[in-house]
Every structure is written in C-alpha cells, then in structure tokens.
C-alpha cells in the first residue's frame, strides 16, 4: 500500500532529480543547439566536476569553494577540449563527433579511476543545509530542497547569459549566418569556444551540487549521460526551455516508478520518450525543421 507521505516524498525526490537533469541537459542542448556537436563526453564532465569539487573540499572544507572550483575546472577543460579537438569536427559528420567525444569520455573516466581508484567518495552538504526540514505534513532532507533552489538560480543565470546579453545575441546570429557575423569583425569561433565552456561548466556545476546526494564514483556519469539524452529528446533538441521541461518530466518518471519497481524506471522513461517522439517528433518544445 502506497501512503500519501511516501508518494509526496517521491514527488519531491523527482523534483530534485529533475532539476539536476534539467541543468545537465541544458548544457548539452546549448552545445548542440549552437555548435551542432553531440557531446558524448558530457556525462564524464559531470563526473569530473564532482571530483574537482571533492578535491577542493578536502583542502578547504568549503562547499562554496568546491562548487566554484568544480565548475571552473570543467569549464577550462571544455575550452581546452574545444580548442584542441572539437573545433576540427564542426564540419565533420555527426558520426565522427560521436566517436571522438565518446572516446574522450572513456579517457576521462579511466584517468579519474587511475587517480582516485573505483572507491566511492563522499562530499558532505554545507552545514546550512544539513539535517531534515519539517514541511508540516512530512520531514524531508534539507539539502535536497536546497538543490532545487540552487539549480533554479543556476538555470536563471544561464538563461540570462544566453538570451539577454550581447554574447547570447552573437551566438544566435552566428548559428544563423556565421559568415555574416565574421564579416562584422566578430570572431565567431572564439564565441563558440566560450559557449562550449559554458555548456561544460553547467555539467560540472551539477556534478558537485549532486555530490552530497549520491556518492562519487568514476562511472557516475554513465547513467546521467543516458538520462540526459532522453531529456533532450523529450524536451526538443536544441531547446533550452525544452531541456528544463524534459528534465522535470524525466525526474518525476524515474522517481515515481522507482517507488513501485526500480527495475522499470528506465523502461518507463524510454516509453515516455517514444510516446513523445510519436506525437511530437521534434520534442515537446523543439523547433520544427531542426535536424
């Protein structure tokens, strides 16, 4: 028998998971939507953000510094990755992009496994968000509630940067006509480098924010990568609002299904994705005509 407190608790769990998936997926869909690159190393970047934050926390015991360091480290990694490798694949077939980013993801995971071993690592939540909160009708972990707020602020900041700043305007113009933007004296490929770094930073930020919820292991990004791609397909490839909507839907599907039978969580997630593709081939908020 499912009690109402258990159901509500699972809905809150789904909201926290959905918020994280929305943030990770927004980074992935920004990179694909602006640069046309399917980045299969995105899950590894999520994992590296967690480990970079973990190392910082070991030395500083500051969760805030851990979040900053995890995000910045993955951003710099993304920029270096774009400059050294990805830029040579902008005009190559998607199959080449998939293979090279998949290979990079494997290299990142094995490098982390070599340094930290496969043993799980734990990052405690900040003192302000430790313990449980009385919501009146149930008690709930305070940090999971905080995750929703933290991710909402991060998504808002990401939206403002990409849709309310000159950088965002240049990026959107570059997508439509990179030659025209280049002729105006703007190095559109330098802008693309920044966009790749921002998308990577979103994954790194989510990785360290998620660290107090689930223990860190080198393979933690594998499942997240699969879920993230499903979220992007449900919401619409290249759609920032679609990534948020898809993330929340996926989070609730996984959480509620796990309450009845965890083994069917992925089945229901992929069933939902299939249903969306049948009804709306471009996703719930996808742009019709995008390949």
N, C-alpha and C positions, 0 to 999 in steps of 0.2 A: 504494500500500500504506500503510495507516494503522498507525503504530507505537504501542506502548503508551505511551511517554513523551508523544507528541503527544495521544493520547486523554486521558491523565490531566491534561495541561496544559489541554486544553479543558474538562474537567470542573471544574477549579479556576477557570477563567475564568467558566464558567457559575455557579459558586457565588458569585463576587464580583458578577457582574451580577444574579443572583437576589436577593442580599442588598439591593442598591440598589433593585431593583424592589419588593421587599417593603416597604422603608421608605417609598418614594414612595406605593405603593398603600395602605399603612396610613393615611397622611394623607388620601388621597382617600376611603377607605371609612369613616373616622371621621366626616368631614364629612357624607357621605351617610347613614351609619347613624344619626347623632344628629340632624342638621338636615334630612335629606331633600333636600339640594341637590346636584345633579350639576354639579360644578365643572369646566368645560372650560378654565378658566384655570390649572389645576393644573400643566400642563406649563410654562407661562410662569413660574410661581412657582419651579419647579425651575431654570429658566434664570436668573432674577433672583438666586436665592441664589448661583449660581456667580459671577455678575458682581459682586455686592456683596462677596463674599469676595475676588474678584480685585482690586477697588479697594483693599480694606483691606490686602491683601498688598503692593500696590505702595507703600503708605506705611509699613507696619510691618515687612514681611518676616517676619511671624509667621503660620504656618499655623493655629495655635490661635486667634489673634485673628480670622483670616479666617473660620474656621468659626463662631465665636461671632457675628461681625458679619453673616455671610450668613444665619444662622438668625434672628437677632433682627430684621434688616431685613425679611425676608419675613413674619415673624410680625406685625410692626407694619403691614405692607402688607395682610395678610389681615384684621387687626382693622379697619383703616380701610375696606377693601372691604366687610366685613360690615356695619359701622355705616352707611355711606353708601348702599350699593346693595342688597346681598343681603338685608338684613332686610325689605325691601319685597317680596321674592319668595318668602317662606316659604310663603305660602298661595296662590301662583300655580301654574298648571300647569307640569309639568316642561319643556314646550317653551319657555316663557318663560325659565326658569332656564338652559336650554341656550344659548339665543340671547344672553342678556346676558353669561354667563360666557365664551362663545366670542368675543364682541365685545371683552370686556375683555382676553382673552388676545392677540388681534390687536394691540390698542392697546399692551400691554406690550412685545410683540416689536418693534413698529415704533419705540417710544420708545427701546428699548435699541439698535436698529440706528442710530437718529439720533445717539445719543451716542457709541457705540463703533464705528460702521460695521460692515460684514459681515466684517471681517477677524477671523480666529480669534485667541484669546488663550490663553495658557498659564499655569497655576499649577503650580509645581514641588511635588513631595511634600516633606513635612518631612524634615530631614536624618536623623532617626532611622529613617525607613522608605525611604530611598533605596537603590538597588542591587538585588542579587538575593540570594536565600536558597537555600542548598543543602539540599534536603529528603531527601537520601540517594539518591534514585532520579532526581532531576532538579533543575535550577535554575529558580527561579520569582521574578518581580518581588516584592520585599518589600512594596511599598505595596499591591499587590492582596490580599496575605494580610492586611495590616492593615485594609483596607476591611471585610473580613468581621467582624473583631473590633469595629471602631468601630460598624458598623451594628448588630451584635448588642447592644452596650451601649445604643445609642440606642433600639432596639426594646424592650429590657427596661425602660428608664426610661419609655417611652411607655405600656407595659402597666401599670406600677405606678401611674402618674398617673391613668389612666383606669379601672382596675379595683381599685385598692387604696387610694384616697383618697376623702375626702368629696366632692371635686369630681366624681369619676367616679360616685359614688353619686347625686349630684344630677342629673347629666346623664342617667343611665339612668332615673331617676324622671321626669325632665322629658319624656323620649321617650314614656313610657307614659301620663302624665297631666300635662301642663303646667299645667292649671288648678289641680290639687291642689297642685303644688309652689309655684305662685304664691300660693296662699291661705296657705301656711306662712310667707309673708314673704320668700321667696327670689325674686329677680329672675331668672327662668329665661332670659330673653332675654340678660341680661348673661353668664350661664354659656355660652349658645350662642355668644356673641361670643368668649369665651375658647377654646372648642372649635374654632371656625373658625381662630383664630390658631394653635393647636397643630397642627392639620392642615396649615396653610400652612407653619409652621416645619419640619415634617418634610420637606416638599418642598425648602425652602431649604437645610436641612442636607444632604440628599442631593445637591443641586446643587453645593455647594462641595466635599464629600467626593469627588465624581466628577470634579471639575475636573482633578486631576493625571493622570487616566486617559485622558480624551478632551478635546481642545481645545474651548474655549468659543466658540460662535457663537450669534447671536440665535435661530436656528432649532433649537437643540439640544433644546428641549423638545417639539417636534412628534412625533418618533418615540417619545419617552418617554411622551407622553400616550396614544398608541395602545396601546403595550405595557402601560401601567398599567391601562387599562380592561379589556384582555384578562385581566390578572392578577386584577382584582377579580371579573370574571365567573367565571373558573375557580375561584377560592377561595370565592366566595359573596359577593354584595353585602351590605355592612354587617358582614362577619365579620372581626375583627382577626386571629385565627389563620388564617383563610382567605386573607387578604392575604399573610401570610408564606409559607404553603404554595404558593399560586399563584405568588408571586414566584420561589421557588426552582425550581419546575417550569418556568416560562417561561424563566428564565435558562439552565437546562440545555438546553432545547429549542433556543433560539437559538444557543447556543454550539456544541453538538454538530452541529447541522445546518450551521452555517457552516463546519465542518471539511470537509464533503463538498461543499456548494454553497451559498454565502452567499445566492444568489438565492432559495433555497427556505426560508430561515429563517422569514420571516413566514408562508409557506404552511403550514409545519408547526405554527407557533404557533396560527394560526386553526383548523387542522384539530383540534388538541388541544382548543381551546375548544369547537368544535362537538361533538366527541365527549362532552365533559363535560356540555354542555347537553342532549344526547340521553339520557345515562344518569342524570344528576342535574340537573334543570332549575334548581335553586336553588344550584348550585355545590357543590364538594366539601365545604365546611364551612358552607354557607349555611343560614339558618333558614327552614324551610318555612313558607310563608304570607306572607313578606315580598314586597311588590310591587316 
